[in-house]
Amino acid sequence: MEPVAKEVGLLDNLRSVVGAAREAGVRVVFVPHRRWQPGDYETWDHPNS
C-alpha cells in the first residue's frame, strides 16, 4: 500500500485537507485504526460494527 500512497501523494493531500478544515474552523479528529485480526473481540460482551 505504501507505493500507492506515495504515487497519489496521500500525505500531502491529507495535510492540505486538514489545513483547509482547520482554517475553516472545522474540528479535525484523528482516529487510529487497523485491520481486524482473529481474537480481537473474544473478550467483548457486546461487539458493535
PDB file of N, CA, C and O in Angstrom:
ATOM      1  N   MET A   1       0.815  -1.196   0.000  1.00  0.00           N
ATOM      2  CA  MET A   1       0.000   0.000   0.000  1.00  0.00           C
ATOM      3  C   MET A   1       0.857   1.257   0.000  1.00  0.00           C
ATOM      4  O   MET A   1       0.437   2.287  -0.529  1.00  0.00           O
ATOM      5  N   GLU A   2       2.029   1.194   0.573  1.00  0.00           N
ATOM      6  CA  GLU A   2       2.870   2.384   0.632  1.00  0.00           C
ATOM      7  C   GLU A   2       3.219   2.937  -0.749  1.00  0.00           C
ATOM      8  O   GLU A   2       3.182   4.153  -0.933  1.00  0.00           O
ATOM      9  N   PRO A   3       3.558   2.089  -1.730  1.00  0.00           N
ATOM     10  CA  PRO A   3       3.857   2.642  -3.057  1.00  0.00           C
ATOM     11  C   PRO A   3       2.678   3.410  -3.656  1.00  0.00           C
ATOM     12  O   PRO A   3       2.871   4.443  -4.296  1.00  0.00           O
ATOM     13  N   VAL A   4       1.476   2.915  -3.454  1.00  0.00           N
ATOM     14  CA  VAL A   4       0.293   3.599  -3.981  1.00  0.00           C
ATOM     15  C   VAL A   4       0.104   4.929  -3.249  1.00  0.00           C
ATOM     16  O   VAL A   4      -0.187   5.947  -3.876  1.00  0.00           O
ATOM     17  N   ALA A   5       0.266   4.921  -1.934  1.00  0.00           N
ATOM     18  CA  ALA A   5       0.115   6.149  -1.150  1.00  0.00           C
ATOM     19  C   ALA A   5       1.096   7.213  -1.633  1.00  0.00           C
ATOM     20  O   ALA A   5       0.739   8.385  -1.748  1.00  0.00           O
ATOM     21  N   LYS A   6       2.322   6.808  -1.913  1.00  0.00           N
ATOM     22  CA  LYS A   6       3.317   7.757  -2.413  1.00  0.00           C
ATOM     23  C   LYS A   6       2.965   8.235  -3.816  1.00  0.00           C
ATOM     24  O   LYS A   6       3.114   9.415  -4.138  1.00  0.00           O
ATOM     25  N   GLU A   7       2.500   7.313  -4.642  1.00  0.00           N
ATOM     26  CA  GLU A   7       2.180   7.648  -6.036  1.00  0.00           C
ATOM     27  C   GLU A   7       1.062   8.693  -6.131  1.00  0.00           C
ATOM     28  O   GLU A   7       1.106   9.575  -6.988  1.00  0.00           O
ATOM     29  N   VAL A   8       0.085   8.593  -5.272  1.00  0.00           N
ATOM     30  CA  VAL A   8      -1.053   9.520  -5.329  1.00  0.00           C
ATOM     31  C   VAL A   8      -0.872  10.733  -4.420  1.00  0.00           C
ATOM     32  O   VAL A   8      -1.761  11.581  -4.344  1.00  0.00           O
ATOM     33  N   GLY A   9       0.267  10.829  -3.729  1.00  0.00           N
ATOM     34  CA  GLY A   9       0.527  11.984  -2.868  1.00  0.00           C
ATOM     35  C   GLY A   9      -0.382  12.026  -1.654  1.00  0.00           C
ATOM     36  O   GLY A   9      -0.831  13.099  -1.252  1.00  0.00           O
ATOM     37  N   LEU A  10      -0.657  10.873  -1.066  1.00  0.00           N
ATOM     38  CA  LEU A  10      -1.607  10.762   0.039  1.00  0.00           C
ATOM     39  C   LEU A  10      -1.295  11.725   1.183  1.00  0.00           C
ATOM     40  O   LEU A  10      -2.176  12.469   1.614  1.00  0.00           O
ATOM     41  N   LEU A  11      -0.071  11.724   1.677  1.00  0.00           N
ATOM     42  CA  LEU A  11       0.239  12.558   2.846  1.00  0.00           C
ATOM     43  C   LEU A  11       0.110  14.044   2.538  1.00  0.00           C
ATOM     44  O   LEU A  11      -0.405  14.803   3.359  1.00  0.00           O
ATOM     45  N   ASP A  12       0.572  14.466   1.366  1.00  0.00           N
ATOM     46  CA  ASP A  12       0.424  15.880   1.001  1.00  0.00           C
ATOM     47  C   ASP A  12      -1.055  16.258   0.883  1.00  0.00           C
ATOM     48  O   ASP A  12      -1.455  17.341   1.310  1.00  0.00           O
ATOM     49  N   ASN A  13      -1.863  15.368   0.305  1.00  0.00           N
ATOM     50  CA  ASN A  13      -3.301  15.638   0.194  1.00  0.00           C
ATOM     51  C   ASN A  13      -3.955  15.708   1.560  1.00  0.00           C
ATOM     52  O   ASN A  13      -4.791  16.579   1.802  1.00  0.00           O
ATOM     53  N   LEU A  14      -3.588  14.805   2.454  1.00  0.00           N
ATOM     54  CA  LEU A  14      -4.151  14.836   3.804  1.00  0.00           C
ATOM     55  C   LEU A  14      -3.773  16.117   4.531  1.00  0.00           C
ATOM     56  O   LEU A  14      -4.604  16.720   5.210  1.00  0.00           O
ATOM     57  N   ARG A  15      -2.529  16.528   4.389  1.00  0.00           N
ATOM     58  CA  ARG A  15      -2.095  17.781   5.026  1.00  0.00           C
ATOM     59  C   ARG A  15      -2.909  18.962   4.497  1.00  0.00           C
ATOM     60  O   ARG A  15      -3.293  19.851   5.256  1.00  0.00           O
ATOM     61  N   SER A  16      -3.163  18.962   3.210  1.00  0.00           N
ATOM     62  CA  SER A  16      -3.939  20.034   2.596  1.00  0.00           C
ATOM     63  C   SER A  16      -5.373  20.056   3.114  1.00  0.00           C
ATOM     64  O   SER A  16      -5.902  21.115   3.452  1.00  0.00           O
ATOM     65  N   VAL A  17      -5.994  18.895   3.173  1.00  0.00           N
ATOM     66  CA  VAL A  17      -7.381  18.804   3.642  1.00  0.00           C
ATOM     67  C   VAL A  17      -7.483  19.207   5.113  1.00  0.00           C
ATOM     68  O   VAL A  17      -8.377  19.964   5.490  1.00  0.00           O
ATOM     69  N   VAL A  18      -6.578  18.707   5.933  1.00  0.00           N
ATOM     70  CA  VAL A  18      -6.603  19.043   7.355  1.00  0.00           C
ATOM     71  C   VAL A  18      -6.354  20.540   7.543  1.00  0.00           C
ATOM     72  O   VAL A  18      -7.020  21.180   8.356  1.00  0.00           O
ATOM     73  N   GLY A  19      -5.411  21.093   6.805  1.00  0.00           N
ATOM     74  CA  GLY A  19      -5.136  22.529   6.906  1.00  0.00           C
ATOM     75  C   GLY A  19      -6.338  23.371   6.519  1.00  0.00           C
ATOM     76  O   GLY A  19      -6.663  24.345   7.198  1.00  0.00           O
ATOM     77  N   ALA A  20      -7.004  22.997   5.422  1.00  0.00           N
ATOM     78  CA  ALA A  20      -8.183  23.744   4.975  1.00  0.00           C
ATOM     79  C   ALA A  20      -9.316  23.624   5.988  1.00  0.00           C
ATOM     80  O   ALA A  20     -10.017  24.600   6.256  1.00  0.00           O
ATOM     81  N   ALA A  21      -9.495  22.442   6.545  1.00  0.00           N
ATOM     82  CA  ALA A  21     -10.548  22.257   7.544  1.00  0.00           C
ATOM     83  C   ALA A  21     -10.283  23.116   8.772  1.00  0.00           C
ATOM     84  O   ALA A  21     -11.191  23.770   9.285  1.00  0.00           O
ATOM     85  N   ARG A  22      -9.060  23.114   9.235  1.00  0.00           N
ATOM     86  CA  ARG A  22      -8.732  23.919  10.420  1.00  0.00           C
ATOM     87  C   ARG A  22      -8.900  25.407  10.139  1.00  0.00           C
ATOM     88  O   ARG A  22      -9.385  26.151  10.992  1.00  0.00           O
ATOM     89  N   GLU A  23      -8.502  25.842   8.952  1.00  0.00           N
ATOM     90  CA  GLU A  23      -8.679  27.252   8.574  1.00  0.00           C
ATOM     91  C   GLU A  23     -10.148  27.639   8.588  1.00  0.00           C
ATOM     92  O   GLU A  23     -10.496  28.765   8.945  1.00  0.00           O
ATOM     93  N   ALA A  24     -11.006  26.708   8.200  1.00  0.00           N
ATOM     94  CA  ALA A  24     -12.443  26.960   8.150  1.00  0.00           C
ATOM     95  C   ALA A  24     -13.103  26.784   9.511  1.00  0.00           C
ATOM     96  O   ALA A  24     -14.311  26.979   9.646  1.00  0.00           O
ATOM     97  N   GLY A  25     -12.312  26.415  10.526  1.00  0.00           N
ATOM     98  CA  GLY A  25     -12.851  26.256  11.868  1.00  0.00           C
ATOM     99  C   GLY A  25     -13.510  24.908  12.107  1.00  0.00           C
ATOM    100  O   GLY A  25     -14.263  24.743  13.067  1.00  0.00           O
ATOM    101  N   VAL A  26     -13.229  23.948  11.240  1.00  0.00           N
ATOM    102  CA  VAL A  26     -13.796  22.610  11.392  1.00  0.00           C
ATOM    103  C   VAL A  26     -12.911  21.805  12.336  1.00  0.00           C
ATOM    104  O   VAL A  26     -11.688  21.796  12.193  1.00  0.00           O
ATOM    105  N   ARG A  27     -13.520  21.141  13.281  1.00  0.00           N
ATOM    106  CA  ARG A  27     -12.768  20.303  14.208  1.00  0.00           C
ATOM    107  C   ARG A  27     -12.250  19.079  13.466  1.00  0.00           C
ATOM    108  O   ARG A  27     -13.001  18.416  12.751  1.00  0.00           O
ATOM    109  N   VAL A  28     -10.987  18.786  13.635  1.00  0.00           N
ATOM    110  CA  VAL A  28     -10.360  17.636  12.997  1.00  0.00           C
ATOM    111  C   VAL A  28     -10.081  16.598  14.076  1.00  0.00           C
ATOM    112  O   VAL A  28      -9.443  16.894  15.086  1.00  0.00           O
ATOM    113  N   VAL A  29     -10.565  15.380  13.851  1.00  0.00           N
ATOM    114  CA  VAL A  29     -10.390  14.303  14.819  1.00  0.00           C
ATOM    115  C   VAL A  29      -9.640  13.168  14.144  1.00  0.00           C
ATOM    116  O   VAL A  29     -10.039  12.714  13.072  1.00  0.00           O
ATOM    117  N   PHE A  30      -8.578  12.715  14.747  1.00  0.00           N
ATOM    118  CA  PHE A  30      -7.806  11.586  14.229  1.00  0.00           C
ATOM    119  C   PHE A  30      -8.191  10.335  15.012  1.00  0.00           C
ATOM    120  O   PHE A  30      -8.192  10.332  16.243  1.00  0.00           O
ATOM    121  N   VAL A  31      -8.513   9.286  14.286  1.00  0.00           N
ATOM    122  CA  VAL A  31      -8.920   8.035  14.910  1.00  0.00           C
ATOM    123  C   VAL A  31      -7.991   6.935  14.424  1.00  0.00           C
ATOM    124  O   VAL A  31      -8.040   6.572  13.249  1.00  0.00           O
ATOM    125  N   PRO A  32      -7.145   6.394  15.295  1.00  0.00           N
ATOM    126  CA  PRO A  32      -6.271   5.304  14.871  1.00  0.00           C
ATOM    127  C   PRO A  32      -7.090   4.058  14.554  1.00  0.00           C
ATOM    128  O   PRO A  32      -8.098   3.784  15.205  1.00  0.00           O
ATOM    129  N   HIS A  33      -6.663   3.332  13.584  1.00  0.00           N
ATOM    130  CA  HIS A  33      -7.368   2.106  13.247  1.00  0.00           C
ATOM    131  C   HIS A  33      -6.384   1.093  12.663  1.00  0.00           C
ATOM    132  O   HIS A  33      -5.257   1.430  12.301  1.00  0.00           O
ATOM    133  N   ARG A  34      -6.828  -0.111  12.585  1.00  0.00           N
ATOM    134  CA  ARG A  34      -6.033  -1.174  11.969  1.00  0.00           C
ATOM    135  C   ARG A  34      -6.996  -2.247  11.498  1.00  0.00           C
ATOM    136  O   ARG A  34      -8.180  -2.220  11.835  1.00  0.00           O
ATOM    137  N   ARG A  35      -6.497  -3.172  10.734  1.00  0.00           N
ATOM    138  CA  ARG A  35      -7.346  -4.255  10.246  1.00  0.00           C
ATOM    139  C   ARG A  35      -7.689  -5.211  11.389  1.00  0.00           C
ATOM    140  O   ARG A  35      -6.904  -5.413  12.316  1.00  0.00           O
ATOM    141  N   TRP A  36      -8.884  -5.789  11.290  1.00  0.00           N
ATOM    142  CA  TRP A  36      -9.328  -6.773  12.267  1.00  0.00           C
ATOM    143  C   TRP A  36      -8.424  -7.993  12.214  1.00  0.00           C
ATOM    144  O   TRP A  36      -7.976  -8.396  11.141  1.00  0.00           O
ATOM    145  N   GLN A  37      -8.160  -8.569  13.355  1.00  0.00           N
ATOM    146  CA  GLN A  37      -7.373  -9.795  13.442  1.00  0.00           C
ATOM    147  C   GLN A  37      -8.141 -10.810  14.278  1.00  0.00           C
ATOM    148  O   GLN A  37      -8.853 -10.420  15.204  1.00  0.00           O
ATOM    149  N   PRO A  38      -8.017 -12.106  13.977  1.00  0.00           N
ATOM    150  CA  PRO A  38      -8.709 -13.112  14.773  1.00  0.00           C
ATOM    151  C   PRO A  38      -8.388 -12.946  16.264  1.00  0.00           C
ATOM    152  O   PRO A  38      -7.233 -12.758  16.646  1.00  0.00           O
ATOM    153  N   GLY A  39      -9.415 -13.020  17.082  1.00  0.00           N
ATOM    154  CA  GLY A  39      -9.240 -12.895  18.525  1.00  0.00           C
ATOM    155  C   GLY A  39      -9.458 -11.495  19.058  1.00  0.00           C
ATOM    156  O   GLY A  39      -9.492 -11.302  20.274  1.00  0.00           O
ATOM    157  N   ASP A  40      -9.608 -10.498  18.173  1.00  0.00           N
ATOM    158  CA  ASP A  40      -9.745  -9.111  18.627  1.00  0.00           C
ATOM    159  C   ASP A  40     -10.933  -8.887  19.558  1.00  0.00           C
ATOM    160  O   ASP A  40     -10.829  -8.109  20.507  1.00  0.00           O
ATOM    161  N   TYR A  41     -12.050  -9.547  19.308  1.00  0.00           N
ATOM    162  CA  TYR A  41     -13.259  -9.253  20.065  1.00  0.00           C
ATOM    163  C   TYR A  41     -13.712 -10.407  20.953  1.00  0.00           C
ATOM    164  O   TYR A  41     -14.862 -10.429  21.393  1.00  0.00           O
ATOM    165  N   GLU A  42     -12.847 -11.345  21.217  1.00  0.00           N
ATOM    166  CA  GLU A  42     -13.228 -12.515  22.012  1.00  0.00           C
ATOM    167  C   GLU A  42     -13.654 -12.152  23.434  1.00  0.00           C
ATOM    168  O   GLU A  42     -14.485 -12.851  24.013  1.00  0.00           O
ATOM    169  N   THR A  43     -13.121 -11.101  24.001  1.00  0.00           N
ATOM    170  CA  THR A  43     -13.460 -10.736  25.381  1.00  0.00           C
ATOM    171  C   THR A  43     -14.582  -9.701  25.468  1.00  0.00           C
ATOM    172  O   THR A  43     -14.952  -9.292  26.568  1.00  0.00           O
ATOM    173  N   TRP A  44     -15.125  -9.274  24.336  1.00  0.00           N
ATOM    174  CA  TRP A  44     -16.193  -8.278  24.326  1.00  0.00           C
ATOM    175  C   TRP A  44     -17.542  -8.944  24.576  1.00  0.00           C
ATOM    176  O   TRP A  44     -17.852  -9.968  23.967  1.00  0.00           O
ATOM    177  N   ASP A  45     -18.337  -8.373  25.461  1.00  0.00           N
ATOM    178  CA  ASP A  45     -19.686  -8.886  25.697  1.00  0.00           C
ATOM    179  C   ASP A  45     -20.663  -8.438  24.588  1.00  0.00           C
ATOM    180  O   ASP A  45     -21.556  -9.192  24.200  1.00  0.00           O
ATOM    181  N   HIS A  46     -20.484  -7.214  24.088  1.00  0.00           N
ATOM    182  CA  HIS A  46     -21.425  -6.643  23.110  1.00  0.00           C
ATOM    183  C   HIS A  46     -20.660  -5.937  21.995  1.00  0.00           C
ATOM    184  O   HIS A  46     -20.613  -4.707  21.975  1.00  0.00           O
ATOM    185  N   PRO A  47     -20.067  -6.673  21.078  1.00  0.00           N
ATOM    186  CA  PRO A  47     -19.336  -6.002  19.985  1.00  0.00           C
ATOM    187  C   PRO A  47     -20.289  -5.299  19.017  1.00  0.00           C
ATOM    188  O   PRO A  47     -21.377  -5.799  18.731  1.00  0.00           O
ATOM    189  N   ASN A  48     -19.872  -4.147  18.521  1.00  0.00           N
ATOM    190  CA  ASN A  48     -20.637  -3.366  17.533  1.00  0.00           C
ATOM    191  C   ASN A  48     -19.852  -3.299  16.242  1.00  0.00           C
ATOM    192  O   ASN A  48     -18.648  -3.551  16.213  1.00  0.00           O
ATOM    193  N   SER A  49     -20.546  -2.959  15.188  1.00  0.00           N
ATOM    194  CA  SER A  49     -19.857  -2.771  13.900  1.00  0.00           C
ATOM    195  C   SER A  49     -19.136  -1.450  13.882  1.00  0.00           C
ATOM    196  O   SER A  49     -18.497  -1.108  12.887  1.00  0.00           O
TER     197      SER A  49
END
